[in-house]
Amino acid sequence: MSSSVLPYEVVPPAIKSGTVYSFETDSGVVYEVRFGRKQDNILNATIVFGVTNEEYDGEEYSITNKGEVYRVMATIVEVVRKYKHEHPNINLFEYTGEQSEKEKEKNKNVRLALYNRYIRKVFDD
């Protein structure tokens, strides 16, 4: 989780106030990071990200196993920072991590633990 891991180049939304960012990894995996506002409080946002390549059969929460997890997470941190900068009034960000079947059996969530380690970097500024 070194801070020297460089993020991938981010493609911002077409308009500054947009909510969909994307990036492509060195292996050609394309990720999309989307932000949504909560219906009960528009100052709360949800963060959803996943793979958009057709080879993953439309399963955006696929495990790619391309060895790029650290750069992917560094890029997601960068995207959240950019969104936070463009939307300074957001006061709460919400996210989750999909569990694999094996994790469900053991009542663990490895993805969520990973996300929790990285997302702190957004708010440690």
C-alpha positions in Angstrom: 0.0 0.0 0.0 2.9 2.3 -0.8 2.2 5.9 -1.6 4.6 5.6 -4.5 2.1 3.6 -6.5 1.0 5.8 -9.4 -2.6 5.9 -10.5 -3.7 5.2 -14.0 -4.7 8.1 -16.3 -8.3 9.0 -15.4 -10.9 10.0 -18.0 -13.1 12.6 -16.3 -16.8 13.1 -16.9 -17.7 15.2 -20.0 -18.9 18.0 -17.7 -17.1 19.1 -14.5 -20.1 18.3 -12.4 -20.5 14.8 -13.9 -20.5 11.6 -11.9 -18.9 9.0 -14.1 -15.1 8.6 -14.4 -13.2 5.8 -16.1 -9.7 4.4 -16.5 -7.9 1.6 -18.3 -5.2 -0.6 -16.8 -2.0 -1.7 -18.5 -3.6 -5.1 -19.2 -6.6 -3.4 -21.0 -9.1 -3.8 -18.2 -11.5 -0.8 -18.2 -13.0 0.4 -14.9 -15.8 2.8 -14.4 -16.2 4.8 -11.1 -19.7 6.2 -10.6 -21.0 8.5 -7.9 -24.7 8.7 -7.0 -26.6 10.9 -4.6 -28.7 9.3 -1.8 -32.4 10.0 -2.2 -32.9 10.8 1.5 -29.9 13.2 1.6 -28.4 14.7 -1.6 -25.3 15.6 0.4 -24.5 11.9 0.8 -23.0 10.0 -2.1 -22.5 6.4 -3.0 -19.3 5.2 -4.7 -19.6 2.3 -7.1 -16.9 1.0 -9.3 -16.3 -2.0 -11.5 -15.0 -3.6 -14.7 -16.8 -2.7 -18.0 -15.0 -5.1 -20.4 -17.3 -7.5 -22.2 -15.0 -10.4 -21.5 -16.3 -10.3 -17.9 -19.8 -11.0 -19.1 -21.3 -7.8 -17.7 -20.2 -8.7 -14.2 -18.8 -5.4 -13.0 -17.7 -6.8 -9.7 -15.4 -9.4 -11.4 -12.1 -10.4 -9.9 -9.7 -9.8 -12.7 -6.5 -11.3 -11.1 -4.3 -9.2 -13.4 -1.9 -8.2 -10.6 -2.9 -4.5 -10.8 -4.9 -4.1 -7.6 -2.6 -1.5 -6.0 -2.6 0.8 -9.1 -6.4 0.2 -9.4 -7.0 1.2 -5.8 -4.6 4.2 -6.1 -6.6 5.3 -9.1 -9.9 5.0 -7.3 -8.5 7.1 -4.5 -7.5 9.7 -7.0 -11.0 9.6 -8.6 -12.7 10.1 -5.2 -10.4 13.0 -4.5 -11.3 14.6 -7.8 -15.0 14.1 -7.2 -14.7 15.5 -3.7 -12.9 18.5 -5.0 -15.6 19.2 -7.6 -18.4 18.5 -5.1 -17.1 20.1 -1.8 -20.5 20.0 -0.1 -20.8 16.2 0.0 -20.5 15.3 3.6 -20.7 11.5 3.5 -19.4 8.8 1.1 -20.8 5.3 1.1 -19.3 2.2 -0.5 -19.4 -1.6 -0.2 -17.5 -4.6 -1.5 -19.0 -7.7 -3.1 -18.2 -10.9 -1.3 -17.1 -14.1 -3.1 -19.1 -17.3 -2.3 -16.1 -18.5 -0.2 -16.1 -15.3 1.8 -19.9 -15.5 2.4 -19.4 -19.0 3.8 -16.7 -17.6 6.2 -18.6 -14.4 6.9 -15.6 -12.3 5.7 -15.3 -9.5 3.1 -11.7 -9.2 1.8 -12.7 -6.5 -0.8 -14.3 -4.3 1.9 -11.2 -4.6 4.1 -9.0 -3.6 1.1 -11.4 -0.7 0.3 -11.3 0.5 3.9 -7.5 0.6 3.9 -7.4 2.7 0.8 -10.3 5.0 1.2 -8.7 6.5 4.3 -6.1 8.1 2.0 -8.9 10.3 0.5 -9.8 11.8 3.9 -6.3 11.9 5.5 -5.5 15.1 3.6 
